[in-house]
Amino acid sequence: MIRFLSQISVFVGLLGLGFATLQGQSTAWIDYSRPHYKFAVVKTGLHRISGQTLQNAGINLSSLDPRQIRIYSRGQEIPLFIPGEWDGVLSPTEFIEFVAERNTGKDDAALYASPTEQAHPSRSLFTDTIYCFLTWNSNPGALRFATELDTAAFQYPAIPFYERSISWAPGVGGSTYHNGTVYSGGSLNPEMEPGEGFAAMYGVERKRGAYFNTSFAPFAPAWSPLR
């Protein structure tokens, strides 16, 4: 497995083709006549793949037109930013940039009788890693970020702050896990019970002007805490 460090210090492994078909996920995006390269994303944010990395993975850059490159995540094509792709050449010093999201607990909700019973929707019960696929073909219309031409952006008035709802798992490294009901002898219910999973805390984050609201309230579950 080839590993490289991305622009924002996120490790991404570029691997050979490998598909895992998920229940309910369409595979219509797969072009079986083309190669696909699989890489792992473990943190949400901006990611960069250099031409040198692709070359190290065995891709012949001289036969690769960057205007044809596509990246898929969760079966959906995501927009890319490839500076200078208009010349049809991707050199080892050029790069591909894109925004990718790590795996969350969104799909884990299906394990519970009701999605409201899930303890922490943003924390997966299994892995924080999601796999994306890089490929290319001659079909037109590859998704790209649009270039912003607004020259008056710095004339807009600044807002005093912004707010967003946040949640996180308390404990060492956010690893506090609630097993649900513990029966006599320490046995557990094999089914996912209300509140089972990583404990969550919720609050409001307000930023700008060095303001941060830290008065968070613990998650109030509809189940009894473990004794």
Order of alpha helices (4+ residues) and beta strands (2+ residues): beta-beta-beta-beta-alpha-beta-beta-beta-beta-beta-beta-beta-beta-beta
